[in-house]
Amino acid sequence: MPEFYIQDKQLSNITRTVVTDEKGQFLFLLVGRWGTKGDALSLYQMNGNLVASIKQISWTFGKRFEIYENYTKVGSLQKIFNWPGDFYYIPRLNWSVYGDIYNHHYKIRRFNEEIMQMNKAVFLTGDYYMLEIPDPNNAPTCICVAAIMDYWLYNRNRKKKAALYFDFKLSNSLD
């Protein structure tokens, strides 16, 4: 089964993110930025061809992301619920994303067919996300979904830290 590796905590950053195979060969480059409506990430093959992209869209109850393959919209992703675990659904693809999103251990399935499995891997060069994707043709879209999951995870943690900091500052100013 083909495996793709992405360095830990690089998907949600505003940096260039390289996706490699199990031999360490560069396969894709993910570039762009997150944060506001209209922001986008683009996934390129190493020869410069655009293979997939993600566009951030506002939504009344949160953020929604549209996923494109070769300039064609293939789906949109939004959070459905998060109790007891997160569950996401991509209607056009009939993909469901579920598992332990917080620890980067989850699956993408289409009914009974496994599309991707995400796990963490530790090497001498650092911590990585390992994406096992049975059909390599699904790799660009799966990498985009993994980037969105990473964004939601780390964006949620930033909000909690900011709220704690704000509360702390308020309590100190009352002394």
C-alpha atoms as an extended CHARMM CRD file, in Angstrom:
* protein
*
       175  EXT
         1         1  MET       CA              0.0000000000        0.0000000000        0.0000000000  PROA      1               0.0000000000
         2         2  PRO       CA              1.5000000000        3.3770000000       -0.9730000000  PROA      2               0.0000000000
         3         3  GLU       CA              2.5350000000        5.5380000000        1.9720000000  PROA      3               0.0000000000
         4         4  PHE       CA              2.9370000000        9.3080000000        2.0100000000  PROA      4               0.0000000000
         5         5  TYR       CA              4.7940000000       11.2330000000        4.7140000000  PROA      5               0.0000000000
         6         6  ILE       CA              4.3640000000       14.8150000000        5.9100000000  PROA      6               0.0000000000
         7         7  GLN       CA              6.4110000000       16.3390000000        8.7180000000  PROA      7               0.0000000000
         8         8  ASP       CA              4.3960000000       16.7880000000       11.9340000000  PROA      8               0.0000000000
         9         9  LYS       CA              2.6730000000       20.1740000000       12.4280000000  PROA      9               0.0000000000
        10        10  GLN       CA              3.5250000000       21.3890000000        8.9230000000  PROA      10              0.0000000000
        11        11  LEU       CA              0.0980000000       20.9910000000        7.3160000000  PROA      11              0.0000000000
        12        12  SER       CA             -1.5670000000       23.7730000000        9.2760000000  PROA      12              0.0000000000
        13        13  ASN       CA              1.3500000000       26.2050000000        9.1200000000  PROA      13              0.0000000000
        14        14  ILE       CA              1.7610000000       28.9790000000        6.5790000000  PROA      14              0.0000000000
        15        15  THR       CA              4.8400000000       27.3500000000        5.0940000000  PROA      15              0.0000000000
        16        16  ARG       CA              5.7390000000       25.2030000000        2.1700000000  PROA      16              0.0000000000
        17        17  THR       CA              5.0120000000       21.6030000000        3.0500000000  PROA      17              0.0000000000
        18        18  VAL       CA              6.6960000000       18.7320000000        1.2370000000  PROA      18              0.0000000000
        19        19  VAL       CA              5.0170000000       15.3290000000        0.8870000000  PROA      19              0.0000000000
        20        20  THR       CA              7.3670000000       12.3880000000        0.3960000000  PROA      20              0.0000000000
        21        21  ASP       CA              7.0460000000        8.6740000000       -0.2350000000  PROA      21              0.0000000000
        22        22  GLU       CA              8.4290000000        5.8970000000        1.9640000000  PROA      22              0.0000000000
        23        23  LYS       CA             11.8420000000        6.2560000000        0.2520000000  PROA      23              0.0000000000
        24        24  GLY       CA             12.0280000000        9.9620000000        1.0670000000  PROA      24              0.0000000000
        25        25  GLN       CA             11.4900000000       11.1150000000       -2.5180000000  PROA      25              0.0000000000
        26        26  PHE       CA              9.6070000000       14.3950000000       -2.8690000000  PROA      26              0.0000000000
        27        27  LEU       CA              6.1940000000       13.8740000000       -4.4750000000  PROA      27              0.0000000000
        28        28  PHE       CA              4.1080000000       16.9780000000       -3.7520000000  PROA      28              0.0000000000
        29        29  LEU       CA              4.4810000000       20.5410000000       -2.5140000000  PROA      29              0.0000000000
        30        30  LEU       CA              1.6400000000       22.1810000000       -0.5530000000  PROA      30              0.0000000000
        31        31  VAL       CA              1.7020000000       25.9970000000       -0.4910000000  PROA      31              0.0000000000
        32        32  GLY       CA             -0.7200000000       28.7520000000        0.5230000000  PROA      32              0.0000000000
        33        33  ARG       CA             -2.2480000000       30.1910000000        3.6670000000  PROA      33              0.0000000000
        34        34  TRP       CA             -5.1750000000       29.7480000000        6.0740000000  PROA      34              0.0000000000
        35        35  GLY       CA             -7.1510000000       32.0930000000        8.2200000000  PROA      35              0.0000000000
        36        36  THR       CA             -9.7630000000       34.1310000000        6.3820000000  PROA      36              0.0000000000
        37        37  LYS       CA            -12.4760000000       33.6380000000        3.8040000000  PROA      37              0.0000000000
        38        38  GLY       CA            -11.0150000000       33.0720000000        0.3560000000  PROA      38              0.0000000000
        39        39  ASP       CA             -7.6460000000       31.7570000000        1.5620000000  PROA      39              0.0000000000
        40        40  ALA       CA             -6.4100000000       28.7030000000       -0.2890000000  PROA      40              0.0000000000
        41        41  LEU       CA             -3.8150000000       25.9610000000       -0.2690000000  PROA      41              0.0000000000
        42        42  SER       CA             -2.5500000000       24.4640000000       -3.5090000000  PROA      42              0.0000000000
        43        43  LEU       CA             -0.9670000000       21.0460000000       -3.9590000000  PROA      43              0.0000000000
        44        44  TYR       CA              1.5790000000       20.7380000000       -6.7610000000  PROA      44              0.0000000000
        45        45  GLN       CA              3.4630000000       17.7860000000       -8.1580000000  PROA      45              0.0000000000
        46        46  MET       CA              7.2000000000       18.3540000000       -8.0440000000  PROA      46              0.0000000000
        47        47  ASN       CA              7.1640000000       19.1240000000      -11.7880000000  PROA      47              0.0000000000
        48        48  GLY       CA              4.9820000000       22.1810000000      -11.0830000000  PROA      48              0.0000000000
        49        49  ASN       CA              1.5820000000       20.8100000000      -12.1500000000  PROA      49              0.0000000000
        50        50  LEU       CA             -1.3210000000       21.7910000000       -9.8890000000  PROA      50              0.0000000000
        51        51  VAL       CA             -3.1510000000       18.6050000000       -8.8440000000  PROA      51              0.0000000000
        52        52  ALA       CA             -5.4510000000       19.7630000000       -6.0200000000  PROA      52              0.0000000000
        53        53  SER       CA             -6.4020000000       22.7810000000       -3.9540000000  PROA      53              0.0000000000
        54        54  ILE       CA             -8.4870000000       23.8190000000       -0.9730000000  PROA      54              0.0000000000
        55        55  LYS       CA            -10.4570000000       27.0450000000       -0.6780000000  PROA      55              0.0000000000
        56        56  GLN       CA            -11.7300000000       28.3360000000        2.6680000000  PROA      56              0.0000000000
        57        57  ILE       CA            -15.3790000000       29.4340000000        2.5960000000  PROA      57              0.0000000000
        58        58  SER       CA            -17.3550000000       31.2190000000        5.3270000000  PROA      58              0.0000000000
        59        59  TRP       CA            -20.3100000000       29.3940000000        6.7060000000  PROA      59              0.0000000000
        60        60  THR       CA            -22.9270000000       30.4730000000        9.2080000000  PROA      60              0.0000000000
        61        61  PHE       CA            -21.9690000000       27.9080000000       11.8580000000  PROA      61              0.0000000000
        62        62  GLY       CA            -18.2340000000       27.6490000000       11.2120000000  PROA      62              0.0000000000
        63        63  LYS       CA            -15.7900000000       27.1530000000        8.4010000000  PROA      63              0.0000000000
        64        64  ARG       CA            -16.2870000000       25.0940000000        5.2880000000  PROA      64              0.0000000000
        65        65  PHE       CA            -13.6390000000       24.1020000000        2.7890000000  PROA      65              0.0000000000
        66        66  GLU       CA            -14.0670000000       23.3470000000       -0.8960000000  PROA      66              0.0000000000
        67        67  ILE       CA            -11.7380000000       20.7580000000       -2.3970000000  PROA      67              0.0000000000
        68        68  TYR       CA            -10.6570000000       20.8740000000       -6.0320000000  PROA      68              0.0000000000
        69        69  GLU       CA             -8.8130000000       18.3820000000       -8.2320000000  PROA      69              0.0000000000
        70        70  ASN       CA             -7.3190000000       19.7820000000      -11.4180000000  PROA      70              0.0000000000
        71        71  TYR       CA             -9.4750000000       22.9430000000      -11.1670000000  PROA      71              0.0000000000
        72        72  THR       CA            -12.7020000000       20.9200000000      -10.7640000000  PROA      72              0.0000000000
        73        73  LYS       CA            -14.6190000000       21.0010000000       -7.4800000000  PROA      73              0.0000000000
        74        74  VAL       CA            -14.8800000000       17.4780000000       -6.0970000000  PROA      74              0.0000000000
        75        75  GLY       CA            -16.4330000000       18.2420000000       -2.7220000000  PROA      75              0.0000000000
        76        76  SER       CA            -16.7600000000       20.4110000000        0.3250000000  PROA      76              0.0000000000
        77        77  LEU       CA            -15.8990000000       19.5120000000        3.8730000000  PROA      77              0.0000000000
        78        78  GLN       CA            -17.5230000000       20.7290000000        7.0400000000  PROA      78              0.0000000000
        79        79  LYS       CA            -17.6380000000       19.4350000000       10.5740000000  PROA      79              0.0000000000
        80        80  ILE       CA            -20.8310000000       17.4580000000       11.2910000000  PROA      80              0.0000000000
        81        81  PHE       CA            -20.4530000000       16.8410000000       15.0420000000  PROA      81              0.0000000000
        82        82  ASN       CA            -17.7220000000       16.1600000000       17.5660000000  PROA      82              0.0000000000
        83        83  TRP       CA            -19.1710000000       13.9450000000       20.2490000000  PROA      83              0.0000000000
        84        84  PRO       CA            -17.7730000000       11.5050000000       21.3110000000  PROA      84              0.0000000000
        85        85  GLY       CA            -15.3440000000       11.8530000000       18.4050000000  PROA      85              0.0000000000
        86        86  ASP       CA            -15.1500000000       14.0130000000       15.3320000000  PROA      86              0.0000000000
        87        87  PHE       CA            -17.0410000000       13.0080000000       12.2180000000  PROA      87              0.0000000000
        88        88  TYR       CA            -16.8120000000       14.7360000000        8.8540000000  PROA      88              0.0000000000
        89        89  TYR       CA            -18.5340000000       14.0360000000        5.5670000000  PROA      89              0.0000000000
        90        90  ILE       CA            -17.7130000000       14.9740000000        1.9620000000  PROA      90              0.0000000000
        91        91  PRO       CA            -21.0260000000       14.5950000000        0.0590000000  PROA      91              0.0000000000
        92        92  ARG       CA            -19.8730000000       14.5730000000       -3.5900000000  PROA      92              0.0000000000
        93        93  LEU       CA            -17.2600000000       11.9250000000       -2.8850000000  PROA      93              0.0000000000
        94        94  ASN       CA            -19.3780000000       10.0270000000       -0.3300000000  PROA      94              0.0000000000
        95        95  TRP       CA            -16.3390000000       10.0140000000        1.9540000000  PROA      95              0.0000000000
        96        96  SER       CA            -16.6250000000        9.9580000000        5.7320000000  PROA      96              0.0000000000
        97        97  VAL       CA            -13.7250000000       10.9670000000        7.9610000000  PROA      97              0.0000000000
        98        98  TYR       CA            -13.7130000000        9.6160000000       11.5020000000  PROA      98              0.0000000000
        99        99  GLY       CA            -11.4490000000        8.4790000000       14.2880000000  PROA      99              0.0000000000
       100       100  ASP       CA             -9.1070000000       10.0880000000       16.7860000000  PROA      100             0.0000000000
       101       101  ILE       CA             -8.4950000000       13.3890000000       15.0100000000  PROA      101             0.0000000000
       102       102  TYR       CA             -6.6870000000       14.8160000000       18.0760000000  PROA      102             0.0000000000
       103       103  ASN       CA             -3.9360000000       12.2040000000       17.8460000000  PROA      103             0.0000000000
       104       104  HSD       CA             -3.8500000000       12.0180000000       14.0420000000  PROA      104             0.0000000000
       105       105  HSD       CA             -5.1990000000        8.4910000000       13.9280000000  PROA      105             0.0000000000
       106       106  TYR       CA             -8.2190000000        8.4110000000       11.6600000000  PROA      106             0.0000000000
       107       107  LYS       CA             -9.6490000000        6.9160000000        8.4840000000  PROA      107             0.0000000000
       108       108  ILE       CA            -11.4240000000        8.0490000000        5.3810000000  PROA      108             0.0000000000
       109       109  ARG       CA            -13.9310000000        5.5910000000        3.9620000000  PROA      109             0.0000000000
       110       110  ARG       CA            -16.4520000000        5.4030000000        1.1540000000  PROA      110             0.0000000000
       111       111  PHE       CA            -19.0050000000        2.9760000000        2.5230000000  PROA      111             0.0000000000
       112       112  ASN       CA            -16.9060000000       -0.1930000000        3.1390000000  PROA      112             0.0000000000
       113       113  GLU       CA            -13.9370000000        0.9080000000        1.0230000000  PROA      113             0.0000000000
       114       114  GLU       CA            -10.9520000000        2.3540000000        2.8640000000  PROA      114             0.0000000000
       115       115  ILE       CA             -9.6770000000        5.4730000000        1.0890000000  PROA      115             0.0000000000
       116       116  MET       CA             -6.9760000000        6.5550000000        3.5630000000  PROA      116             0.0000000000
       117       117  GLN       CA             -5.6360000000        5.8220000000        7.0110000000  PROA      117             0.0000000000
       118       118  MET       CA             -3.6800000000        8.4700000000        8.9700000000  PROA      118             0.0000000000
       119       119  ASN       CA             -1.1810000000        7.5490000000       11.6640000000  PROA      119             0.0000000000
       120       120  LYS       CA              1.8660000000        9.1270000000       13.2450000000  PROA      120             0.0000000000
       121       121  ALA       CA              5.3590000000        7.8390000000       12.5730000000  PROA      121             0.0000000000
       122       122  VAL       CA              8.5800000000        8.6420000000       14.4160000000  PROA      122             0.0000000000
       123       123  PHE       CA             11.9370000000        8.6650000000       12.6360000000  PROA      123             0.0000000000
       124       124  LEU       CA             15.3990000000        9.9490000000       13.5140000000  PROA      124             0.0000000000
       125       125  THR       CA             14.6330000000       13.0350000000       11.4010000000  PROA      125             0.0000000000
       126       126  GLY       CA             11.4800000000       13.8580000000       13.3820000000  PROA      126             0.0000000000
       127       127  ASP       CA              7.7970000000       13.0870000000       13.7460000000  PROA      127             0.0000000000
       128       128  TYR       CA              5.6800000000       12.5770000000       10.6450000000  PROA      128             0.0000000000
       129       129  TYR       CA              2.1230000000       11.9680000000        9.5890000000  PROA      129             0.0000000000
       130       130  MET       CA              1.8760000000        8.7430000000        7.6250000000  PROA      130             0.0000000000
       131       131  LEU       CA             -0.9520000000        8.5490000000        5.1180000000  PROA      131             0.0000000000
       132       132  GLU       CA             -1.6690000000        5.0380000000        3.8330000000  PROA      132             0.0000000000
       133       133  ILE       CA             -3.6550000000        5.3790000000        0.6010000000  PROA      133             0.0000000000
       134       134  PRO       CA             -4.5000000000        2.1630000000       -1.2810000000  PROA      134             0.0000000000
       135       135  ASP       CA             -5.2670000000        4.0050000000       -4.5510000000  PROA      135             0.0000000000
       136       136  PRO       CA             -2.5320000000        6.5690000000       -5.3510000000  PROA      136             0.0000000000
       137       137  ASN       CA             -5.0320000000        8.4590000000       -7.5400000000  PROA      137             0.0000000000
       138       138  ASN       CA             -6.7900000000        9.5100000000       -4.3070000000  PROA      138             0.0000000000
       139       139  ALA       CA             -3.5640000000       10.9150000000       -2.8100000000  PROA      139             0.0000000000
       140       140  PRO       CA             -4.0440000000       14.6050000000       -3.7750000000  PROA      140             0.0000000000
       141       141  THR       CA             -7.5600000000       14.7820000000       -2.3350000000  PROA      141             0.0000000000
       142       142  CYS       CA             -6.5500000000       12.8180000000        0.7750000000  PROA      142             0.0000000000
       143       143  ILE       CA             -3.6320000000       15.1810000000        1.4100000000  PROA      143             0.0000000000
       144       144  CYS       CA             -6.0540000000       18.1060000000        1.1650000000  PROA      144             0.0000000000
       145       145  VAL       CA             -8.4350000000       16.4630000000        3.6520000000  PROA      145             0.0000000000
       146       146  ALA       CA             -5.5090000000       15.8200000000        6.0300000000  PROA      146             0.0000000000
       147       147  ALA       CA             -4.5370000000       19.5160000000        5.7750000000  PROA      147             0.0000000000
       148       148  ILE       CA             -8.0770000000       20.5700000000        6.7030000000  PROA      148             0.0000000000
       149       149  MET       CA             -8.1640000000       18.1770000000        9.6800000000  PROA      149             0.0000000000
       150       150  ASP       CA             -4.8200000000       19.5660000000       10.8430000000  PROA      150             0.0000000000
       151       151  TYR       CA             -6.0840000000       23.1360000000       10.4780000000  PROA      151             0.0000000000
       152       152  TRP       CA             -9.1950000000       22.4220000000       12.5630000000  PROA      152             0.0000000000
       153       153  LEU       CA             -7.1880000000       20.6430000000       15.2360000000  PROA      153             0.0000000000
       154       154  TYR       CA             -4.5310000000       23.3200000000       15.7090000000  PROA      154             0.0000000000
       155       155  ASN       CA             -6.8920000000       26.2570000000       15.1710000000  PROA      155             0.0000000000
       156       156  ARG       CA             -9.0790000000       24.9110000000       18.0060000000  PROA      156             0.0000000000
       157       157  ASN       CA             -6.0270000000       24.6790000000       20.2880000000  PROA      157             0.0000000000
       158       158  ARG       CA             -4.9810000000       28.2850000000       19.4840000000  PROA      158             0.0000000000
       159       159  LYS       CA             -8.4380000000       29.5720000000       20.4550000000  PROA      159             0.0000000000
       160       160  LYS       CA             -8.2740000000       27.7480000000       23.7990000000  PROA      160             0.0000000000
       161       161  LYS       CA             -4.8020000000       29.1570000000       24.5530000000  PROA      161             0.0000000000
       162       162  ALA       CA             -5.8890000000       32.6750000000       23.6260000000  PROA      162             0.0000000000
       163       163  ALA       CA             -8.9610000000       32.4090000000       25.8670000000  PROA      163             0.0000000000
       164       164  LEU       CA             -6.8690000000       31.2150000000       28.8170000000  PROA      164             0.0000000000
       165       165  TYR       CA             -4.4100000000       34.0400000000       28.3100000000  PROA      165             0.0000000000
       166       166  PHE       CA             -7.2080000000       36.5890000000       28.1700000000  PROA      166             0.0000000000
       167       167  ASP       CA             -8.7990000000       35.2610000000       31.3650000000  PROA      167             0.0000000000
       168       168  PHE       CA             -5.4410000000       35.3510000000       33.1240000000  PROA      168             0.0000000000
       169       169  LYS       CA             -4.8510000000       38.9590000000       32.1140000000  PROA      169             0.0000000000
       170       170  LEU       CA             -8.2950000000       39.9510000000       33.3560000000  PROA      170             0.0000000000
       171       171  SER       CA             -7.7620000000       38.3740000000       36.7660000000  PROA      171             0.0000000000
       172       172  ASN       CA             -4.3640000000       40.1020000000       37.1630000000  PROA      172             0.0000000000
       173       173  SER       CA             -5.7700000000       43.5160000000       36.2700000000  PROA      173             0.0000000000
       174       174  LEU       CA             -8.3300000000       43.2820000000       39.0920000000  PROA      174             0.0000000000
       175       175  ASP       CA             -5.6400000000       42.9410000000       41.8150000000  PROA      175             0.0000000000
